Amino acid sequence: MDAVTLPLVLGFVIMSLGSLAIYAHGDKRNEFLHHTQFHSVVPFIAATAYLAMALGIGRLEMSGGETLFLARYADWVVTTPILLTGLIVAGLHEHPRHSTYVLPAIVLDALMIITGLMAAVSTNEAAKWVWFAWSCAAFLGVIYLLVGPVMKATNQLGGAMAKVYKANLVFLLVVWLIYPIEWALGPQGIGAFDAAGDAWAILVLDVTAKVIYGFVATARFKKLSLADAERQELPRG
Ligand code: RET
């Protein structure tokens, strides 16, 4: 097994076991079951992507000599909207009328991943960094929605759900902000480390963003009472 395949196989094993463990440990009460489902489905999707990568599906050999794994972007474009949706619906106290920010966040997030892929496939150096900057702009849009309007709404609603939103938001932001830094330093960017270093770095990030975050987030929901899950409505206006 070569130096790049090992972290991919490990990723498959950790993600599949993580998915099962999060489901087993997660809250099964009707009010919180969807969060358990979100967080166990995310590593299941990632396990599938890691399996594809380990088996050599969707590897593009780029003209600069680096290998591009298409399955990573396919994984991220599906899993990051699920993670964002879970976070935002908690912040908005799960009230159906408050779903306003879910769609814009998903659209910006999907654009962030798709334009990140554009950056990775760009053979022209200038074009690559233009796409990178555009992807970062979409990411800033996502961050704005989370720390701006959704935060304002959650503060108005208050209670234990608001605390869970803020705690999960901090965890998510810290981990997600490392992805573009890792990308810019890795083989796709300035090439400060090689393909094996890249595969290990993304493995650590992916396991933290999906499995550890999934455990921590679902554990926080488990501590809530049914009264905390009571859907509250924002004041009119
Ligand atoms: C890229 C490169 C271009 C610039 C930016 C990026 C951001 C990626 C992020 C990925 C998050 C992935 C997660 C996966 C696990 O579920 C595409 C690396 C801004 C934030 C959380």
py3Dmol code that shows the C-alpha trace and the ligand (Angstrom):
import py3Dmol

protein = """\
ATOM      1  CA  MET A   1       0.000   0.000   0.000  1.00  0.00           C
ATOM      2  CA  ASP A   2       1.544   3.375  -0.978  1.00  0.00           C
ATOM      3  CA  ALA A   3       1.877   6.459   1.254  1.00  0.00           C
ATOM      4  CA  VAL A   4      -1.278   8.095  -0.143  1.00  0.00           C
ATOM      5  CA  THR A   5      -3.503   4.996  -0.105  1.00  0.00           C
ATOM      6  CA  LEU A   6      -2.947   4.266   3.620  1.00  0.00           C
ATOM      7  CA  PRO A   7      -4.705   7.441   4.912  1.00  0.00           C
ATOM      8  CA  LEU A   8      -7.499   6.829   2.378  1.00  0.00           C
ATOM      9  CA  VAL A   9      -8.127   3.265   3.625  1.00  0.00           C
ATOM     10  CA  LEU A  10      -7.927   4.527   7.209  1.00  0.00           C
ATOM     11  CA  GLY A  11     -10.439   7.240   6.306  1.00  0.00           C
ATOM     12  CA  PHE A  12     -12.853   4.593   4.993  1.00  0.00           C
ATOM     13  CA  VAL A  13     -12.579   2.552   8.221  1.00  0.00           C
ATOM     14  CA  ILE A  14     -12.894   5.561  10.607  1.00  0.00           C
ATOM     15  CA  MET A  15     -15.801   7.108   8.674  1.00  0.00           C
ATOM     16  CA  SER A  16     -17.821   3.868   8.492  1.00  0.00           C
ATOM     17  CA  LEU A  17     -17.327   3.044  12.174  1.00  0.00           C
ATOM     18  CA  GLY A  18     -17.902   6.713  13.075  1.00  0.00           C
ATOM     19  CA  SER A  19     -21.212   6.734  11.212  1.00  0.00           C
ATOM     20  CA  LEU A  20     -22.468   3.665  13.109  1.00  0.00           C
ATOM     21  CA  ALA A  21     -21.182   4.957  16.459  1.00  0.00           C
ATOM     22  CA  ILE A  22     -22.823   8.381  16.031  1.00  0.00           C
ATOM     23  CA  TYR A  23     -26.140   6.749  15.165  1.00  0.00           C
ATOM     24  CA  ALA A  24     -25.906   4.355  18.138  1.00  0.00           C
ATOM     25  CA  HIS A  25     -24.992   7.167  20.544  1.00  0.00           C
ATOM     26  CA  GLY A  26     -27.229   9.928  19.108  1.00  0.00           C
ATOM     27  CA  ASP A  27     -30.572  11.071  20.494  1.00  0.00           C
ATOM     28  CA  LYS A  28     -33.571   9.054  19.230  1.00  0.00           C
ATOM     29  CA  ARG A  29     -36.297  11.364  20.604  1.00  0.00           C
ATOM     30  CA  ASN A  30     -38.498  12.657  17.766  1.00  0.00           C
ATOM     31  CA  GLU A  31     -37.512  16.255  18.503  1.00  0.00           C
ATOM     32  CA  PHE A  32     -33.810  15.538  17.942  1.00  0.00           C
ATOM     33  CA  LEU A  33     -33.698  12.446  15.730  1.00  0.00           C
ATOM     34  CA  HIS A  34     -33.038  14.484  12.559  1.00  0.00           C
ATOM     35  CA  HIS A  35     -29.754  15.752  14.059  1.00  0.00           C
ATOM     36  CA  THR A  36     -28.669  12.178  14.781  1.00  0.00           C
ATOM     37  CA  GLN A  37     -29.550  11.277  11.186  1.00  0.00           C
ATOM     38  CA  PHE A  38     -27.650  14.277   9.736  1.00  0.00           C
ATOM     39  CA  HIS A  39     -24.523  13.495  11.731  1.00  0.00           C
ATOM     40  CA  SER A  40     -24.470   9.772  10.989  1.00  0.00           C
ATOM     41  CA  VAL A  41     -25.210  10.163   7.284  1.00  0.00           C
ATOM     42  CA  VAL A  42     -22.296  12.618   6.817  1.00  0.00           C
ATOM     43  CA  PRO A  43     -19.505  10.118   7.694  1.00  0.00           C
ATOM     44  CA  PHE A  44     -21.358   7.425   5.706  1.00  0.00           C
ATOM     45  CA  ILE A  45     -21.079   9.629   2.590  1.00  0.00           C
ATOM     46  CA  ALA A  46     -17.436  10.329   3.445  1.00  0.00           C
ATOM     47  CA  ALA A  47     -16.746   6.591   3.874  1.00  0.00           C
ATOM     48  CA  THR A  48     -18.068   6.067   0.339  1.00  0.00           C
ATOM     49  CA  ALA A  49     -15.799   8.841  -0.996  1.00  0.00           C
ATOM     50  CA  TYR A  50     -12.762   7.424   0.846  1.00  0.00           C
ATOM     51  CA  LEU A  51     -13.526   3.956  -0.540  1.00  0.00           C
ATOM     52  CA  ALA A  52     -13.709   5.384  -4.076  1.00  0.00           C
ATOM     53  CA  MET A  53     -10.419   7.245  -3.601  1.00  0.00           C
ATOM     54  CA  ALA A  54      -8.671   4.200  -2.103  1.00  0.00           C
ATOM     55  CA  LEU A  55      -9.853   2.111  -5.073  1.00  0.00           C
ATOM     56  CA  GLY A  56      -8.498   4.698  -7.495  1.00  0.00           C
ATOM     57  CA  ILE A  57     -11.796   6.104  -8.797  1.00  0.00           C
ATOM     58  CA  GLY A  58     -11.846   9.742  -9.934  1.00  0.00           C
ATOM     59  CA  ARG A  59      -8.109  10.418  -9.660  1.00  0.00           C
ATOM     60  CA  LEU A  60      -6.968  13.099 -12.090  1.00  0.00           C
ATOM     61  CA  GLU A  61      -3.258  13.398 -12.844  1.00  0.00           C
ATOM     62  CA  MET A  62      -2.662  17.122 -13.250  1.00  0.00           C
ATOM     63  CA  SER A  63      -0.100  18.693 -15.576  1.00  0.00           C
ATOM     64  CA  GLY A  64       1.866  19.993 -12.542  1.00  0.00           C
ATOM     65  CA  GLY A  65       2.360  16.364 -11.440  1.00  0.00           C
ATOM     66  CA  GLU A  66      -0.123  16.455  -8.545  1.00  0.00           C
ATOM     67  CA  THR A  67      -3.082  14.074  -8.226  1.00  0.00           C
ATOM     68  CA  LEU A  68      -6.533  15.523  -7.857  1.00  0.00           C
ATOM     69  CA  PHE A  69      -9.157  13.441  -6.018  1.00  0.00           C
ATOM     70  CA  LEU A  70     -12.552  14.323  -7.470  1.00  0.00           C
ATOM     71  CA  ALA A  71     -14.331  12.230  -4.803  1.00  0.00           C
ATOM     72  CA  ARG A  72     -13.203  14.714  -2.103  1.00  0.00           C
ATOM     73  CA  TYR A  73     -15.105  17.543  -3.761  1.00  0.00           C
ATOM     74  CA  ALA A  74     -18.110  15.272  -4.412  1.00  0.00           C
ATOM     75  CA  ASP A  75     -18.082  14.349  -0.697  1.00  0.00           C
ATOM     76  CA  TRP A  76     -17.758  17.976   0.478  1.00  0.00           C
ATOM     77  CA  VAL A  77     -20.444  19.349  -1.850  1.00  0.00           C
ATOM     78  CA  VAL A  78     -22.973  16.941  -0.300  1.00  0.00           C
ATOM     79  CA  THR A  79     -21.794  16.770   3.336  1.00  0.00           C
ATOM     80  CA  THR A  80     -21.091  20.442   4.064  1.00  0.00           C
ATOM     81  CA  PRO A  81     -24.691  21.522   3.233  1.00  0.00           C
ATOM     82  CA  ILE A  82     -25.987  18.786   5.581  1.00  0.00           C
ATOM     83  CA  LEU A  83     -23.730  20.032   8.399  1.00  0.00           C
ATOM     84  CA  LEU A  84     -24.760  23.637   7.768  1.00  0.00           C
ATOM     85  CA  THR A  85     -28.466  22.773   7.660  1.00  0.00           C
ATOM     86  CA  GLY A  86     -28.229  20.990  11.030  1.00  0.00           C
ATOM     87  CA  LEU A  87     -26.459  23.960  12.572  1.00  0.00           C
ATOM     88  CA  ILE A  88     -28.790  26.599  11.130  1.00  0.00           C
ATOM     89  CA  VAL A  89     -32.068  24.846  11.985  1.00  0.00           C
ATOM     90  CA  ALA A  90     -30.841  24.509  15.582  1.00  0.00           C
ATOM     91  CA  GLY A  91     -29.914  28.215  15.629  1.00  0.00           C
ATOM     92  CA  LEU A  92     -33.372  29.121  14.347  1.00  0.00           C
ATOM     93  CA  HIS A  93     -35.061  26.868  16.924  1.00  0.00           C
ATOM     94  CA  GLU A  94     -36.296  24.495  14.239  1.00  0.00           C
ATOM     95  CA  HIS A  95     -39.283  26.678  13.477  1.00  0.00           C
ATOM     96  CA  PRO A  96     -40.455  26.057   9.866  1.00  0.00           C
ATOM     97  CA  ARG A  97     -41.064  29.808   9.402  1.00  0.00           C
ATOM     98  CA  HIS A  98     -37.417  30.511  10.143  1.00  0.00           C
ATOM     99  CA  SER A  99     -35.976  28.465   7.298  1.00  0.00           C
ATOM    100  CA  THR A 100     -35.036  31.648   5.372  1.00  0.00           C
ATOM    101  CA  TYR A 101     -31.280  31.289   5.806  1.00  0.00           C
ATOM    102  CA  VAL A 102     -30.950  27.586   5.011  1.00  0.00           C
ATOM    103  CA  LEU A 103     -31.126  27.848   1.211  1.00  0.00           C
ATOM    104  CA  PRO A 104     -28.753  30.834   0.742  1.00  0.00           C
ATOM    105  CA  ALA A 105     -26.230  29.136   3.039  1.00  0.00           C
ATOM    106  CA  ILE A 106     -26.443  25.881   1.048  1.00  0.00           C
ATOM    107  CA  VAL A 107     -26.085  27.709  -2.287  1.00  0.00           C
ATOM    108  CA  LEU A 108     -23.053  29.715  -1.127  1.00  0.00           C
ATOM    109  CA  ASP A 109     -21.518  26.622   0.441  1.00  0.00           C
ATOM    110  CA  ALA A 110     -21.972  24.538  -2.744  1.00  0.00           C
ATOM    111  CA  LEU A 111     -20.453  27.394  -4.777  1.00  0.00           C
ATOM    112  CA  MET A 112     -17.495  27.440  -2.363  1.00  0.00           C
ATOM    113  CA  ILE A 113     -16.779  23.750  -3.056  1.00  0.00           C
ATOM    114  CA  ILE A 114     -17.446  23.908  -6.819  1.00  0.00           C
ATOM    115  CA  THR A 115     -15.210  26.957  -7.285  1.00  0.00           C
ATOM    116  CA  GLY A 116     -12.593  25.256  -5.069  1.00  0.00           C
ATOM    117  CA  LEU A 117     -12.667  22.421  -7.616  1.00  0.00           C
ATOM    118  CA  MET A 118     -12.309  24.982 -10.432  1.00  0.00           C
ATOM    119  CA  ALA A 119      -9.183  26.281  -8.645  1.00  0.00           C
ATOM    120  CA  ALA A 120      -7.802  22.757  -8.347  1.00  0.00           C
ATOM    121  CA  VAL A 121      -8.284  21.942 -12.057  1.00  0.00           C
ATOM    122  CA  SER A 122      -6.964  25.309 -13.291  1.00  0.00           C
ATOM    123  CA  THR A 123      -3.677  24.864 -15.093  1.00  0.00           C
ATOM    124  CA  ASN A 124      -3.114  28.612 -15.330  1.00  0.00           C
ATOM    125  CA  GLU A 125      -1.581  29.878 -12.056  1.00  0.00           C
ATOM    126  CA  ALA A 126      -3.419  33.227 -12.090  1.00  0.00           C
ATOM    127  CA  ALA A 127      -6.774  31.575 -12.873  1.00  0.00           C
ATOM    128  CA  LYS A 128      -6.233  29.112 -10.012  1.00  0.00           C
ATOM    129  CA  TRP A 129      -5.909  31.921  -7.428  1.00  0.00           C
ATOM    130  CA  VAL A 130      -8.839  33.844  -8.916  1.00  0.00           C
ATOM    131  CA  TRP A 131     -11.028  30.759  -8.369  1.00  0.00           C
ATOM    132  CA  PHE A 132      -9.530  30.307  -4.908  1.00  0.00           C
ATOM    133  CA  ALA A 133     -10.389  33.914  -4.010  1.00  0.00           C
ATOM    134  CA  TRP A 134     -13.930  33.463  -5.409  1.00  0.00           C
ATOM    135  CA  SER A 135     -14.356  30.310  -3.327  1.00  0.00           C
ATOM    136  CA  CYS A 136     -13.191  32.259  -0.234  1.00  0.00           C
ATOM    137  CA  ALA A 137     -15.753  34.979  -1.066  1.00  0.00           C
ATOM    138  CA  ALA A 138     -18.536  32.356  -1.032  1.00  0.00           C
ATOM    139  CA  PHE A 139     -17.145  31.028   2.260  1.00  0.00           C
ATOM    140  CA  LEU A 140     -17.247  34.562   3.727  1.00  0.00           C
ATOM    141  CA  GLY A 141     -20.912  34.709   2.677  1.00  0.00           C
ATOM    142  CA  VAL A 142     -21.589  31.497   4.625  1.00  0.00           C
ATOM    143  CA  ILE A 143     -19.732  32.845   7.675  1.00  0.00           C
ATOM    144  CA  TYR A 144     -21.673  36.122   7.450  1.00  0.00           C
ATOM    145  CA  LEU A 145     -25.021  34.264   7.520  1.00  0.00           C
ATOM    146  CA  LEU A 146     -23.926  32.185  10.537  1.00  0.00           C
ATOM    147  CA  VAL A 147     -22.475  34.983  12.670  1.00  0.00           C
ATOM    148  CA  GLY A 148     -24.848  37.716  11.425  1.00  0.00           C
ATOM    149  CA  PRO A 149     -28.557  37.038  10.868  1.00  0.00           C
ATOM    150  CA  VAL A 150     -28.702  33.497  12.302  1.00  0.00           C
ATOM    151  CA  MET A 151     -26.796  34.608  15.415  1.00  0.00           C
ATOM    152  CA  LYS A 152     -29.153  37.577  15.820  1.00  0.00           C
ATOM    153  CA  ALA A 153     -32.192  35.290  15.583  1.00  0.00           C
ATOM    154  CA  THR A 154     -30.770  32.753  18.003  1.00  0.00           C
ATOM    155  CA  ASN A 155     -29.993  35.524  20.519  1.00  0.00           C
ATOM    156  CA  GLN A 156     -33.582  36.767  20.258  1.00  0.00           C
ATOM    157  CA  LEU A 157     -34.902  33.258  20.859  1.00  0.00           C
ATOM    158  CA  GLY A 158     -32.425  32.507  23.657  1.00  0.00           C
ATOM    159  CA  GLY A 159     -32.531  29.403  25.847  1.00  0.00           C
ATOM    160  CA  ALA A 160     -30.514  26.197  25.717  1.00  0.00           C
ATOM    161  CA  MET A 161     -30.851  25.832  21.928  1.00  0.00           C
ATOM    162  CA  ALA A 162     -29.077  29.175  21.445  1.00  0.00           C
ATOM    163  CA  LYS A 163     -26.217  27.917  23.632  1.00  0.00           C
ATOM    164  CA  VAL A 164     -25.949  24.716  21.567  1.00  0.00           C
ATOM    165  CA  TYR A 165     -25.940  26.782  18.346  1.00  0.00           C
ATOM    166  CA  LYS A 166     -23.099  29.002  19.562  1.00  0.00           C
ATOM    167  CA  ALA A 167     -20.982  26.119  20.864  1.00  0.00           C
ATOM    168  CA  ASN A 168     -21.432  24.108  17.642  1.00  0.00           C
ATOM    169  CA  LEU A 169     -20.788  27.225  15.533  1.00  0.00           C
ATOM    170  CA  VAL A 170     -17.416  27.881  17.197  1.00  0.00           C
ATOM    171  CA  PHE A 171     -16.297  24.262  16.673  1.00  0.00           C
ATOM    172  CA  LEU A 172     -17.450  24.268  13.033  1.00  0.00           C
ATOM    173  CA  LEU A 173     -15.843  27.611  12.152  1.00  0.00           C
ATOM    174  CA  VAL A 174     -12.464  26.786  13.690  1.00  0.00           C
ATOM    175  CA  VAL A 175     -12.208  23.494  11.776  1.00  0.00           C
ATOM    176  CA  TRP A 176     -13.646  24.774   8.475  1.00  0.00           C
ATOM    177  CA  LEU A 177     -11.255  27.758   8.398  1.00  0.00           C
ATOM    178  CA  ILE A 178      -8.290  25.359   8.311  1.00  0.00           C
ATOM    179  CA  TYR A 179      -9.455  23.758   5.016  1.00  0.00           C
ATOM    180  CA  PRO A 180      -8.585  26.712   2.709  1.00  0.00           C
ATOM    181  CA  ILE A 181      -5.270  27.224   4.550  1.00  0.00           C
ATOM    182  CA  GLU A 182      -4.384  23.542   4.097  1.00  0.00           C
ATOM    183  CA  TRP A 183      -5.446  23.712   0.438  1.00  0.00           C
ATOM    184  CA  ALA A 184      -3.331  26.816  -0.261  1.00  0.00           C
ATOM    185  CA  LEU A 185      -0.258  25.238   1.356  1.00  0.00           C
ATOM    186  CA  GLY A 186      -0.730  21.765  -0.197  1.00  0.00           C
ATOM    187  CA  PRO A 187       0.080  20.331  -3.635  1.00  0.00           C
ATOM    188  CA  GLN A 188      -2.948  22.098  -5.194  1.00  0.00           C
ATOM    189  CA  GLY A 189      -1.646  25.461  -3.930  1.00  0.00           C
ATOM    190  CA  ILE A 190       1.974  26.487  -3.272  1.00  0.00           C
ATOM    191  CA  GLY A 191       3.157  22.899  -2.759  1.00  0.00           C
ATOM    192  CA  ALA A 192       4.689  23.290   0.724  1.00  0.00           C
ATOM    193  CA  PHE A 193       4.026  19.565   1.329  1.00  0.00           C
ATOM    194  CA  ASP A 194       3.484  16.485  -0.849  1.00  0.00           C
ATOM    195  CA  ALA A 195       0.512  14.266  -1.727  1.00  0.00           C
ATOM    196  CA  ALA A 196       0.943  12.007   1.319  1.00  0.00           C
ATOM    197  CA  GLY A 197       1.120  15.009   3.683  1.00  0.00           C
ATOM    198  CA  ASP A 198      -1.986  16.388   1.982  1.00  0.00           C
ATOM    199  CA  ALA A 199      -3.894  13.093   2.377  1.00  0.00           C
ATOM    200  CA  TRP A 200      -3.006  12.860   6.111  1.00  0.00           C
ATOM    201  CA  ALA A 201      -3.846  16.527   6.765  1.00  0.00           C
ATOM    202  CA  ILE A 202      -7.263  16.223   5.097  1.00  0.00           C
ATOM    203  CA  LEU A 203      -7.911  12.949   6.944  1.00  0.00           C
ATOM    204  CA  VAL A 204      -7.392  14.713  10.300  1.00  0.00           C
ATOM    205  CA  LEU A 205      -9.594  17.641   9.200  1.00  0.00           C
ATOM    206  CA  ASP A 206     -12.346  15.384   7.807  1.00  0.00           C
ATOM    207  CA  VAL A 207     -12.438  13.158  10.897  1.00  0.00           C
ATOM    208  CA  THR A 208     -12.625  16.266  13.125  1.00  0.00           C
ATOM    209  CA  ALA A 209     -15.264  18.044  10.998  1.00  0.00           C
ATOM    210  CA  LYS A 210     -17.469  14.975  10.556  1.00  0.00           C
ATOM    211  CA  VAL A 211     -16.916  12.356  13.276  1.00  0.00           C
ATOM    212  CA  ILE A 212     -15.672  14.354  16.294  1.00  0.00           C
ATOM    213  CA  TYR A 213     -17.978  17.301  15.521  1.00  0.00           C
ATOM    214  CA  GLY A 214     -20.841  14.817  14.978  1.00  0.00           C
ATOM    215  CA  PHE A 215     -20.264  13.262  18.395  1.00  0.00           C
ATOM    216  CA  VAL A 216     -19.879  16.575  20.186  1.00  0.00           C
ATOM    217  CA  ALA A 217     -22.935  18.127  18.480  1.00  0.00           C
ATOM    218  CA  THR A 218     -25.238  15.135  19.053  1.00  0.00           C
ATOM    219  CA  ALA A 219     -24.065  14.875  22.681  1.00  0.00           C
ATOM    220  CA  ARG A 220     -25.114  18.509  23.185  1.00  0.00           C
ATOM    221  CA  PHE A 221     -28.604  17.798  21.786  1.00  0.00           C
ATOM    222  CA  LYS A 222     -28.874  14.738  24.035  1.00  0.00           C
ATOM    223  CA  LYS A 223     -28.505  16.950  27.112  1.00  0.00           C
ATOM    224  CA  LEU A 224     -31.482  19.148  26.104  1.00  0.00           C
ATOM    225  CA  SER A 225     -34.937  18.651  27.592  1.00  0.00           C
ATOM    226  CA  LEU A 226     -38.056  18.387  25.430  1.00  0.00           C
ATOM    227  CA  ALA A 227     -39.021  21.865  26.665  1.00  0.00           C
ATOM    228  CA  ASP A 228     -35.773  23.190  25.152  1.00  0.00           C
ATOM    229  CA  ALA A 229     -36.899  21.801  21.784  1.00  0.00           C
ATOM    230  CA  GLU A 230     -40.184  23.708  21.992  1.00  0.00           C
ATOM    231  CA  ARG A 231     -40.409  25.622  18.700  1.00  0.00           C
ATOM    232  CA  GLN A 232     -40.385  29.310  19.418  1.00  0.00           C
ATOM    233  CA  GLU A 233     -41.254  32.000  16.946  1.00  0.00           C
ATOM    234  CA  LEU A 234     -39.297  35.181  16.319  1.00  0.00           C
ATOM    235  CA  PRO A 235     -41.077  38.459  17.087  1.00  0.00           C
ATOM    236  CA  ARG A 236     -42.815  39.847  14.002  1.00  0.00           C
ATOM    237  CA  GLY A 237     -41.142  42.468  11.867  1.00  0.00           C
TER     238      GLY A 237
END
"""
ligand_1 = """\
21
RET
C -11.414 24.895 -0.540
C -10.408 25.525 -1.508
C -10.811 26.822 -2.041
C -11.086 27.835 -0.945
C -11.942 27.294 0.135
C -12.091 25.934 0.377
C -12.917 25.540 1.518
C -13.296 24.325 1.869
C -14.020 23.956 3.041
C -14.297 22.647 3.170
C -14.955 22.041 4.245
C -15.104 20.724 4.224
C -15.693 19.928 5.267
C -15.799 18.620 5.022
C -16.310 17.671 5.947
O -17.480 17.471 6.131
C -12.466 24.146 -1.368
C -10.582 23.896 0.252
C -12.631 28.325 1.010
C -14.416 24.963 4.055
C -16.127 20.544 6.527
"""
view = py3Dmol.view(width=600, height=400)
view.addModel(protein, "pdb")
view.setStyle({"model": 0}, {"cartoon": {"style": "trace"}})
view.addModel(ligand_1, "xyz")
view.setStyle({"model": 1}, {"stick": {}})
view.zoomTo()
view.show()
